[in-house]
Amino acid sequence: MDRPRPTSSDPIGELYAGHHNWLVTWLRRRLQCPHQASDFAQDTFYRVLTSGQFNPPREPRAFLATIARRLLIDNGRRLRLEQAYREELERSVGHGEQAFSPEQILQAIELLERIDQALSRMKPRVREIFILRYLEGLPQDHIARHHGISVRTVQADLVEAMLACDAVMEVSDA
């Protein structure tokens, strides 16, 4: 059975037909898992489909790789947040503290998702500084040296990140 070929009036279809296999291979090299590579490739094209008006890129592979890389970063950030939550949960149970109720767990997950959304909206440097400070536990002076900026700038970026997170908390309390 022959597949219908996308026409020039279907630029996303052409992008998919022309570069899907390449993208899956590119992702497979990074993820070492063909199933995850296929999932992330589909997520990449889904992001293209839902992004609004589509203009065919001059460099389609670079375009797709950029989207896929951002999805991988978002996924890694989400996995780190989930791992931190699981570790805290294990620590509290390990110390004989009362286990969390299902409602508390759901609230925590929803809050983590909102924080993740806030992180995704931050400027890249602000987001990275927030993650380095609060997830990796690095001191501000180390972060400043790493980025080649002053400690005061690190502090300003952390304030900006915390305000974004506070805004998310206020929405969840409403």
MIDOSE-1310 file (N, C-alpha, C; in nm, 2 decimals, decimal comma, always signed):
residues 174
mdrp	+0,08/-0,12/+0,00/+0,00/+0,00/+0,00/+0,09/+0,12/+0,00; +0,06/+0,21/-0,09/+0,15/+0,33/-0,10/+0,10/+0,44/+0,00; +0,20/+0,50/+0,06/+0,16/+0,61/+0,15/+0,14/+0,74/+0,07; +0,04/+0,82/+0,11/+0,03/+0,95/+0,04/+0,15/+1,04/+0,07
rpts	+0,20/+1,10/-0,04/+0,31/+1,19/-0,02/+0,26/+1,33/+0,02; +0,32/+1,39/+0,12/+0,28/+1,53/+0,15/+0,30/+1,62/+0,03; +0,21/+1,72/+0,02/+0,23/+1,82/-0,09/+0,29/+1,94/-0,03; +0,33/+2,03/-0,12/+0,39/+2,15/-0,08/+0,30/+2,24/+0,01
sdpi	+0,17/+2,21/+0,01/+0,07/+2,28/+0,09/+0,08/+2,23/+0,23; +0,16/+2,13/+0,26/+0,17/+2,07/+0,39/+0,31/+2,07/+0,44; +0,36/+2,19/+0,48/+0,50/+2,20/+0,52/+0,54/+2,12/+0,64; +0,45/+2,10/+0,73/+0,48/+2,02/+0,85/+0,49/+1,87/+0,81
gely	+0,40/+1,83/+0,72/+0,41/+1,69/+0,67/+0,54/+1,67/+0,59; +0,58/+1,76/+0,52/+0,71/+1,75/+0,45/+0,82/+1,75/+0,55; +0,82/+1,83/+0,65/+0,92/+1,83/+0,75/+0,93/+1,69/+0,82; +0,81/+1,64/+0,85/+0,80/+1,51/+0,92/+0,86/+1,40/+0,82
aghh	+0,81/+1,39/+0,70/+0,85/+1,29/+0,61/+1,00/+1,30/+0,58; +1,05/+1,42/+0,57/+1,19/+1,43/+0,53/+1,29/+1,42/+0,64; +1,24/+1,43/+0,77/+1,34/+1,44/+0,88/+1,31/+1,36/+1,00; +1,19/+1,29/+1,00/+1,16/+1,21/+1,12/+1,26/+1,10/+1,15
nwlv	+1,30/+1,02/+1,05/+1,39/+0,91/+1,07/+1,53/+0,97/+1,12; +1,57/+1,08/+1,06/+1,70/+1,14/+1,10/+1,69/+1,18/+1,25; +1,58/+1,24/+1,29/+1,56/+1,29/+1,43/+1,56/+1,17/+1,53; +1,49/+1,06/+1,49/+1,49/+0,94/+1,58/+1,63/+0,89/+1,59
twlr	+1,71/+0,88/+1,49/+1,85/+0,84/+1,50/+1,93/+0,93/+1,58; +1,91/+1,06/+1,56/+1,99/+1,16/+1,64/+1,95/+1,15/+1,79; +1,83/+1,13/+1,82/+1,79/+1,11/+1,96/+1,83/+0,98/+2,02; +1,83/+0,87/+1,94/+1,87/+0,74/+1,98/+2,02/+0,74/+2,03
rrlq	+2,11/+0,82/+1,95/+2,25/+0,83/+1,99/+2,26/+0,90/+2,13; +2,17/+0,99/+2,16/+2,18/+1,06/+2,29/+2,12/+0,98/+2,40; +2,01/+0,91/+2,37/+1,93/+0,85/+2,48/+1,97/+0,70/+2,50; +2,03/+0,64/+2,40/+2,06/+0,50/+2,41/+1,94/+0,41/+2,42
cphq	+1,82/+0,46/+2,38/+1,70/+0,38/+2,39/+1,61/+0,41/+2,27; +1,58/+0,32/+2,19/+1,50/+0,35/+2,07/+1,36/+0,39/+2,10; +1,30/+0,33/+2,21/+1,16/+0,37/+2,25/+1,16/+0,52/+2,30; +1,25/+0,56/+2,38/+1,25/+0,70/+2,43/+1,28/+0,79/+2,31
asdf	+1,37/+0,75/+2,22/+1,40/+0,83/+2,10/+1,27/+0,85/+2,02; +1,20/+0,75/+2,00/+1,07/+0,76/+1,92/+0,97/+0,85/+1,99; +0,96/+0,84/+2,12/+0,87/+0,92/+2,20/+0,91/+1,07/+2,19; +1,04/+1,10/+2,21/+1,09/+1,24/+2,20/+1,07/+1,29/+2,06
aqdt	+1,09/+1,21/+1,96/+1,07/+1,26/+1,82/+0,93/+1,30/+1,80; +0,83/+1,21/+1,85/+0,69/+1,25/+1,84/+0,66/+1,38/+1,92; +0,72/+1,39/+2,04/+0,70/+1,51/+2,12/+0,75/+1,63/+2,05; +0,86/+1,62/+1,97/+0,92/+1,73/+1,90/+0,82/+1,77/+1,79
fyrv	+0,77/+1,68/+1,71/+0,68/+1,72/+1,61/+0,55/+1,77/+1,67; +0,51/+1,72/+1,78/+0,39/+1,77/+1,85/+0,41/+1,92/+1,88; +0,53/+1,95/+1,94/+0,56/+2,08/+1,97/+0,55/+2,17/+1,85; +0,60/+2,12/+1,74/+0,60/+2,20/+1,61/+0,45/+2,23/+1,57
ltsg	+0,37/+2,12/+1,58/+0,23/+2,13/+1,54/+0,15/+2,23/+1,63; +0,18/+2,23/+1,76/+0,10/+2,31/+1,85/+0,16/+2,45/+1,88; +0,27/+2,48/+1,81/+0,34/+2,61/+1,83/+0,27/+2,73/+1,77; +0,17/+2,71/+1,69/+0,10/+2,82/+1,62/+0,14/+2,82/+1,48
qfnp	+0,15/+2,94/+1,42/+0,18/+2,95/+1,28/+0,32/+2,89/+1,25; +0,33/+2,81/+1,15/+0,46/+2,74/+1,12/+0,51/+2,80/+0,99; +0,64/+2,84/+1,00/+0,71/+2,88/+0,88/+0,83/+2,78/+0,86; +0,83/+2,72/+0,75/+0,94/+2,62/+0,73/+1,08/+2,68/+0,75
prep	+1,16/+2,61/+0,83/+1,29/+2,66/+0,86/+1,39/+2,64/+0,75; +1,49/+2,73/+0,74/+1,59/+2,71/+0,64/+1,68/+2,59/+0,67; +1,70/+2,56/+0,80/+1,78/+2,45/+0,84/+1,69/+2,36/+0,93; +1,62/+2,27/+0,86/+1,52/+2,19/+0,94/+1,58/+2,10/+1,04
rafl	+1,70/+2,04/+1,02/+1,76/+1,95/+1,12/+1,80/+2,03/+1,24; +1,86/+2,15/+1,22/+1,90/+2,23/+1,33/+1,78/+2,27/+1,41; +1,67/+2,31/+1,34/+1,54/+2,35/+1,40/+1,49/+2,23/+1,49; +1,48/+2,11/+1,43/+1,43/+2,00/+1,51/+1,52/+1,96/+1,62
atia	+1,65/+1,97/+1,60/+1,74/+1,93/+1,71/+1,73/+2,03/+1,82; +1,71/+2,16/+1,79/+1,69/+2,26/+1,90/+1,57/+2,23/+1,98; +1,46/+2,20/+1,92/+1,34/+2,17/+1,99/+1,35/+2,04/+2,07; +1,41/+1,94/+2,01/+1,43/+1,81/+2,08/+1,53/+1,83/+2,20
rrll	+1,63/+1,91/+2,19/+1,72/+1,94/+2,30/+1,65/+2,01/+2,41; +1,57/+2,10/+2,38/+1,49/+2,17/+2,48/+1,39/+2,07/+2,56; +1,34/+1,98/+2,48/+1,25/+1,88/+2,54/+1,33/+1,79/+2,64; +1,45/+1,75/+2,59/+1,54/+1,67/+2,68/+1,58/+1,74/+2,81
idng	+1,60/+1,87/+2,80/+1,64/+1,95/+2,91/+1,52/+1,96/+3,01; +1,40/+1,99/+2,95/+1,28/+2,00/+3,03/+1,25/+1,87/+3,10; +1,27/+1,76/+3,03/+1,25/+1,62/+3,09/+1,35/+1,60/+3,20; +1,48/+1,64/+3,18/+1,58/+1,62/+3,28/+1,55/+1,70/+3,41
rrlr	+1,50/+1,82/+3,39/+1,47/+1,91/+3,50/+1,35/+1,84/+3,58; +1,25/+1,80/+3,51/+1,14/+1,73/+3,57/+1,18/+1,61/+3,65; +1,27/+1,53/+3,59/+1,32/+1,41/+3,66/+1,39/+1,44/+3,79; +1,47/+1,55/+3,78/+1,55/+1,59/+3,90/+1,45/+1,64/+4,01
leqa	+1,35/+1,71/+3,97/+1,25/+1,75/+4,07/+1,18/+1,63/+4,13; +1,14/+1,54/+4,05/+1,07/+1,42/+4,10/+1,16/+1,34/+4,19; +1,29/+1,33/+4,15/+1,39/+1,25/+4,24/+1,41/+1,32/+4,37; +1,42/+1,46/+4,37/+1,43/+1,53/+4,50/+1,31/+1,51/+4,59
yree	+1,19/+1,50/+4,53/+1,07/+1,48/+4,60/+1,07/+1,34/+4,66; +1,11/+1,24/+4,58/+1,11/+1,10/+4,63/+1,21/+1,09/+4,74; +1,33/+1,15/+4,73/+1,43/+1,14/+4,83/+1,38/+1,20/+4,96; +1,31/+1,32/+4,95/+1,26/+1,38/+5,07/+1,15/+1,29/+5,14
lers	+1,07/+1,23/+5,05/+0,97/+1,14/+5,10/+1,03/+1,02/+5,18; +1,13/+0,96/+5,12/+1,20/+0,85/+5,18/+1,27/+0,89/+5,31; +1,33/+1,01/+5,31/+1,39/+1,06/+5,43/+1,29/+1,08/+5,54; +1,17/+1,14/+5,51/+1,07/+1,16/+5,62/+1,02/+1,03/+5,67
vghg	+1,00/+0,93/+5,58/+0,95/+0,80/+5,63/+1,06/+0,73/+5,70; +1,18/+0,75/+5,66/+1,29/+0,68/+5,73/+1,32/+0,73/+5,87; +1,28/+0,86/+5,89/+1,30/+0,92/+6,03/+1,17/+0,90/+6,11; +1,08/+0,81/+6,07/+0,96/+0,79/+6,16/+0,86/+0,90/+6,15
eqaf	+0,88/+0,99/+6,06/+0,78/+1,09/+6,05/+0,65/+1,04/+5,98; +0,54/+1,10/+6,01/+0,41/+1,05/+5,95/+0,42/+1,06/+5,80; +0,37/+0,95/+5,74/+0,37/+0,94/+5,59/+0,27/+1,05/+5,54; +0,29/+1,09/+5,42/+0,21/+1,19/+5,36/+0,08/+1,12/+5,31
speq	-0,03/+1,20/+5,32/-0,16/+1,15/+5,27/-0,16/+1,16/+5,12; -0,25/+1,08/+5,05/-0,26/+1,09/+4,90/-0,29/+1,24/+4,86; -0,37/+1,31/+4,94/-0,40/+1,45/+4,90/-0,28/+1,54/+4,91; -0,19/+1,51/+5,01/-0,07/+1,59/+5,03/+0,03/+1,56/+4,91
ilqa	+0,03/+1,44/+4,87/+0,12/+1,40/+4,76/+0,07/+1,46/+4,63; -0,06/+1,46/+4,61/-0,11/+1,52/+4,49/-0,08/+1,67/+4,49; -0,10/+1,74/+4,60/-0,07/+1,88/+4,61/+0,08/+1,91/+4,58; +0,16/+1,83/+4,64/+0,31/+1,84/+4,61/+0,34/+1,83/+4,47
iell	+0,28/+1,73/+4,40/+0,31/+1,70/+4,26/+0,26/+1,82/+4,18; +0,14/+1,87/+4,21/+0,08/+1,98/+4,14/+0,17/+2,11/+4,15; +0,22/+2,13/+4,28/+0,31/+2,24/+4,30/+0,44/+2,23/+4,23; +0,50/+2,10/+4,22/+0,62/+2,08/+4,15/+0,60/+2,11/+4,00
erid	+0,48/+2,07/+3,95/+0,45/+2,10/+3,81/+0,44/+2,24/+3,78; +0,38/+2,32/+3,87/+0,38/+2,46/+3,86/+0,51/+2,53/+3,86; +0,60/+2,48/+3,96/+0,73/+2,53/+3,97/+0,81/+2,50/+3,84; +0,79/+2,38/+3,78/+0,85/+2,34/+3,66/+0,81/+2,44/+3,55
qals	+0,68/+2,47/+3,54/+0,63/+2,57/+3,44/+0,70/+2,70/+3,46; +0,71/+2,75/+3,59/+0,77/+2,87/+3,61/+0,92/+2,87/+3,57; +0,99/+2,76/+3,59/+1,13/+2,75/+3,55/+1,14/+2,75/+3,40; +1,04/+2,69/+3,33/+1,05/+2,69/+3,18/+1,03/+2,83/+3,12
rmkp	+0,97/+2,92/+3,20/+0,94/+3,05/+3,15/+1,06/+3,15/+3,18; +1,15/+3,11/+3,27/+1,26/+3,20/+3,31/+1,36/+3,21/+3,20; +1,44/+3,32/+3,21/+1,55/+3,34/+3,12/+1,65/+3,22/+3,15; +1,72/+3,17/+3,04/+1,80/+3,06/+3,06/+1,90/+3,07/+3,18
rvre	+1,97/+3,19/+3,19/+2,07/+3,20/+3,30/+2,00/+3,20/+3,43; +1,89/+3,27/+3,45/+1,81/+3,27/+3,57/+1,77/+3,13/+3,61; +1,72/+3,05/+3,52/+1,68/+2,92/+3,54/+1,80/+2,83/+3,59; +1,91/+2,84/+3,52/+2,03/+2,77/+3,55/+2,09/+2,80/+3,69
ifil	+2,09/+2,93/+3,72/+2,14/+2,97/+3,85/+2,04/+2,92/+3,96; +1,91/+2,92/+3,94/+1,82/+2,87/+4,04/+1,85/+2,72/+4,06; +1,86/+2,65/+3,95/+1,89/+2,50/+3,96/+2,02/+2,47/+4,03; +2,12/+2,55/+3,99/+2,25/+2,52/+4,05/+2,25/+2,55/+4,20
ryle	+2,17/+2,65/+4,24/+2,17/+2,69/+4,38/+2,08/+2,60/+4,46; +1,96/+2,58/+4,42/+1,86/+2,51/+4,50/+1,84/+2,36/+4,47; +1,89/+2,31/+4,36/+1,88/+2,17/+4,33/+2,02/+2,10/+4,35; +2,12/+2,18/+4,30/+2,26/+2,12/+4,31/+2,33/+2,17/+4,44
glpq	+2,27/+2,27/+4,51/+2,33/+2,32/+4,64/+2,46/+2,39/+4,63; +2,49/+2,45/+4,51/+2,62/+2,52/+4,50/+2,61/+2,66/+4,56; +2,72/+2,70/+4,62/+2,72/+2,84/+4,68/+2,72/+2,95/+4,58; +2,67/+3,06/+4,62/+2,65/+3,17/+4,52/+2,78/+3,22/+4,46
dhia	+2,89/+3,22/+4,54/+3,02/+3,26/+4,49/+3,07/+3,17/+4,38; +3,05/+3,04/+4,40/+3,09/+2,94/+4,30/+3,01/+2,96/+4,17; +2,88/+2,98/+4,18/+2,79/+3,00/+4,07/+2,84/+3,13/+3,99; +2,87/+3,23/+4,07/+2,91/+3,36/+4,00/+3,04/+3,34/+3,92
rhhg	+3,14/+3,26/+3,98/+3,26/+3,23/+3,91/+3,23/+3,15/+3,79; +3,15/+3,05/+3,80/+3,11/+2,96/+3,69/+3,06/+3,04/+3,57; +2,97/+3,14/+3,60/+2,91/+3,22/+3,49/+2,98/+3,35/+3,46; +3,09/+3,38/+3,53/+3,17/+3,50/+3,50/+3,09/+3,63/+3,53
isvr	+3,01/+3,62/+3,64/+2,93/+3,74/+3,68/+2,95/+3,76/+3,83; +2,90/+3,87/+3,88/+2,92/+3,90/+4,02/+2,82/+3,83/+4,11; +2,85/+3,81/+4,24/+2,76/+3,75/+4,33/+2,63/+3,83/+4,34; +2,65/+3,96/+4,33/+2,53/+4,05/+4,33/+2,43/+4,01/+4,22
tvqa	+2,49/+3,99/+4,10/+2,40/+3,95/+3,99/+2,34/+3,81/+4,01; +2,41/+3,72/+4,07/+2,36/+3,59/+4,11/+2,24/+3,61/+4,20; +2,26/+3,69/+4,30/+2,15/+3,72/+4,40/+2,03/+3,78/+4,33; +2,05/+3,87/+4,24/+1,94/+3,94/+4,16/+1,87/+3,83/+4,08
dlve	+1,94/+3,74/+4,02/+1,88/+3,64/+3,94/+1,80/+3,54/+4,03; +1,85/+3,51/+4,15/+1,78/+3,42/+4,24/+1,65/+3,49/+4,29; +1,66/+3,62/+4,31/+1,54/+3,69/+4,35/+1,43/+3,69/+4,24; +1,48/+3,71/+4,12/+1,39/+3,70/+4,00/+1,32/+3,56/+4,00
amla	+1,40/+3,46/+4,01/+1,35/+3,32/+4,01/+1,25/+3,29/+4,12; +1,29/+3,34/+4,24/+1,20/+3,32/+4,36/+1,07/+3,39/+4,34; +1,07/+3,51/+4,28/+0,95/+3,59/+4,26/+0,86/+3,51/+4,16; +0,92/+3,45/+4,06/+0,84/+3,37/+3,96/+0,78/+3,25/+4,03
cdav	+0,86/+3,19/+4,12/+0,81/+3,07/+4,20/+0,70/+3,11/+4,29; +0,72/+3,23/+4,36/+0,61/+3,28/+4,45/+0,48/+3,31/+4,38; +0,49/+3,36/+4,25/+0,37/+3,39/+4,17/+0,30/+3,26/+4,15; +0,37/+3,15/+4,13/+0,31/+3,02/+4,10/+0,25/+2,97/+4,23
mevs	+0,31/+2,99/+4,35/+0,25/+2,95/+4,47/+0,12/+3,03/+4,50; +0,12/+3,16/+4,47/+0,00/+3,23/+4,49/-0,12/+3,18/+4,41; -0,09/+3,14/+4,28/-0,19/+3,08/+4,19/-0,25/+2,96/+4,26; -0,16/+2,87/+4,31/-0,20/+2,75/+4,37/-0,28/+2,77/+4,50
da	-0,26/+2,88/+4,57/-0,34/+2,90/+4,69/-0,47/+2,96/+4,66; -0,49/+3,02/+4,54/-0,62/+3,08/+4,51/-0,73/+2,99/+4,49
